[in-house]
Amino acid sequence: MTTSTGDGWRGTPKMFAEQNFGGGKAGRTRRDVSAIIILGPTGSGKTGVSIEIAKSIGGEIISADSRAIYKGMDIGTAKPTIEEMDEVPHYGIDLVEPGERFTVADWKQHAEAKIADIKARGKVPIIAGGTGLYIDALIYDYHFKGPTGAKIGDFEQKSCSDRTEVKGDFLIIGIKWPTEVLRERLKKRIDIMFSPELYAETEKLVQTYGWGSQAMKSDIYEYAYKYLEGELTLDEAKEQCFYEDWHLAKRQMTWFKRNKQIIWLNLEEIYPFVLKYIHNEQRN
């Protein structure tokens, strides 16, 4: 398969990765980009565009989603499908059981190891997700006390004040949407997600783990279960789930807007921008 950036560069995804990201036999470049980061609020289209880019340039994706780490939470956390993960290798997914302790420090360690491995094989590391503290811990190189660090909430205030200098050459891109368009995207996604498959997943999770762990307090599982138990109508469950998602999206955008290194682009602009940017860096 041959890749074209649209401005003259042609070659295989492996050649593109080796020439622009190091690793492999062709790992001598003018600029060794640490990783591409695609971030944005929930429902903004991070998964799709990351896969599109990865397929074109020989990329492998590391999820930066604090919900996707849990096994068995597939539909309700909008993980990539099995088919998508067959097309492009994904990491940072299905790492622990719901209720099992997993910290920001754990994710950072996992991500750094995967970035090194991906680059060593001549591939392109792509970080995709909406958990701002995960991404900050990586790009600002946070250091955590103790062997396992702390949970997300423990470092929220610290992380906001410690954003000083990005440690590494990351290309950081944020997906922007007009407010009303993002709201409609969230509503449509919820309509699709409320399905017999989600109900079966919810019942299995409740039977296996109960409601005692923080992992089980994901908004959609709560509302899907209340619908199944007759506590809410389907429309009520969807509406309440939407408002939870919308509040999450607003919190995520507030977090990301503090980072001045993010390049904000419309979804359709990201794919051509990434390929052109890296190609231009390789020529300079």
N, C-alpha and C positions, 0 to 999 in steps of 0.2 A: 504493500500500500504506500502511495506517495502523498505527502502533505505539501500544501502550498499556503503561504502566508498572504497571498494576494499582492505582494509587492516584490516579487521576483525570486524568493527563496523556495526551492523545491527539494524534497528528499523524503526519506522514511521517518516515521516518528522517532525511531531509535537514534538516527543521525541528528535530528533536531535536538533531542534531549542531551546527547553527548556534547554537541557543539555549544549549547547554551547553559547547561547545568552541571557540567563536570561529570566525573565518574567514567568508568570504562576506559578504553584506550584513547579516546579522543577528548579527555577531560581537561584540556588546556584552553582556557578562554580568557578574554579580556575582563569579563565580569562573571563571577561565580554566584548566581542568584541562589539564595538559600531555599526559597520555596515561593510558590504562588499561593496567595491567600484570597479566597472568595468568601466574603461574609455578608451578612444582612439579616433583617428580621425574619421571623418565622413566615413561611409561605411565600418568600420572595423569589424563589427559583434557583437557589444555590446548587441543589443536587443536579438538576438538568444541565445547567451551563458548565458545571465542573466536569461532568461526564463528557460533554461535547468537546471541551478543551482537551481533556485527558486522551480521548480517542485519537485526536489529531496530532498530538505532540509526544505521545509515548508517556503519558502521565499515570501516576497512581495516587489515589485519594486517601487522605487521612481525615476522618470526621472529627469536627470540633463541636460536638453536640452532646451535652451532658445527659440527655435522655437515651441517645442511641447506644450508650455503653451497656445497657441492660439487655440481657437475653430474654427472648420471648415477647418483648415489647416492640413489635414490628410495624403493624398498621397504625397503632395509636401514636407512634413517634415519627411516622412518615419516613422510615428508613428507605434507602434504595431497595428496589426489588431484587430478587434473586437474579433475574435476567440482567439487570443493570450491573450487578456485582460480578456477573460472569463476563461481561464486556470489559470492565475496568476493575483492577484489584482495589479493594477498600480496606482500610484499617480503622481502628478506634470504634469498632462496632461489635456488639455482643462480647464485651470483655468480662463482665461480672453478672452474677445473679441479682435480681431485684432485692434490695435490702443489704447487699454486701457493700462494705465500705470501699469507696473509690474517690480519691481526692484530686484536687487540681494538680498537686505535685505528681500523682500517679499518671495523670494524663500527659503532663509535660514530659515526663520521663519516657512514656510510650511514644509520643510524637517525635521527640528528638531521636530516638533509636530508629524509628521508621524512616525519618528524613535521611539519616545517614545511610541506611540500607538501600533505600530507593536510589539515591544519588550514586552510591557505589556500583549499582547495577546499570548505570547509564540512563536512568529514567528520571522523570520530572515529578518532584513532590508537590502535591496540590492539597492545601488545607481548606476544607469547606465546612462551614458551620456558623451557628449563631450564638454560641456561648462565649460572651465577651471575655470573661476571666480566663478561660482556656487560652484564647488567642493572645491576650495580654501577657500571660505567664510565659508564653513561648517567645514572643517578639521582644519583650522587655527583659527577658531572662530572669524572671523572679527566682529567688532562692528561698526555700522553705525549711523551717526548723524541724528536726526530728526525721525519722525514716519515712513517714507517710504524709507529712505536710498537714494541710487542713482542708476542711470542706469549703465549698464555694462561699457560703455566707460569712465565714470567718475572715475572709480576705477582701471582702467587697470594698470597705472603706480604704484599706491599705492600697489596693490596686489603683483606685482613682487618683491617689496622690503620688504614686510612684511612676507614673508615665513620664519618663524623661527622654530617653533615647532608645530607638529601636536597635537591638543587638543583632545585627546581621543584615543581609541585603534581601529583604522580603519585598515582593511586589504585592501590595495590599489593595484589594479592590472591593468596594461595597456596592451592593445592588440598591438602587433608588427607585421608588415608585411614588406617584402621587397618592395622597392619603386615601382618597375614595377608591382608587384602583386596587390598592393593597387590601382594603376592607372587603372588596368584592372577591378578590382572589381567595381570601381566607374563608369567606362564606361558601364559595364553590368547593373548596377543598374539604370543608366539613361535610357538605352534602354528599360528597363522594366517599368520605371515610366512614360515615355512619352506614354500615353494611352488615350483612350476616357474618362476614369474616371478622369484623371488629367485635361484634357481640360474642362470638365464640372465643376470640382472644381474651376479651375482658373476663368472661366467666372462668376461663382456665387460669388466668392470673390471680383472680380472687380466691379460687379454690386452693391454689398452690401457696400463695404468699399472704393472703388476707389484706387488711388495710393498714397494717402496723408500720410499714416502712415508708420513708419519704418517696421512694421510687414509685409507689403505687398511687401517689397523689397527683399524678399527671391529669390535667383537666379532662381530657376526652374520656378516660376510663371511668372517672367519677360520674360523668354525665351519661355515658352509655349504660353504666350499671343502674343508675337511678331510673333510666328509661325502661330497662329490662325488669326492674322491680315494681314498675308502675307508679313511681314517685313523680315522674315527669312525663309529659307527652313527648313525642318525637320532636315536634317543633320547639318545645321549651328546652329540651336537652341540647338541640343544635344552637339555639339562641344563646344559652348560657355558656356553651363551649366557645362560641364565637367571641363573646365578650372577654373570656379568659385569654383567648389567643390574641385578641386585639390589645389588651393590656400588656401582654408579654411583648408583642411587637413594639409597642411604644417604649417600654423599658429598654429593650435591646437598642433601639435607635438612640435613645438618650445616652446609653453607654458608649456606643460607637462614635457619636458625634464629638466626643472628647478627644478622639484620636485624629490629629491633623495629618497623619501620614496616609490616611485612607483616600483612595481615588474613587469618587462616587460616579457611577455610570448607570445608564439605563440598561436593562437586562440584555437587549439586543446589541448593545455596543460592546459588551465584554469580550466575547469570543474574538472578533477582529482586533480589538485593542490589545489583548494579551499576545496574540501571535505577532502583531506588528511591533509592539514594544520590545519583545525579546529579540526579534530579528534585528531591529535597529541597534540594540545594545551589542549584539554580536558583531555588527559591522563597524561600530565606533572604536 
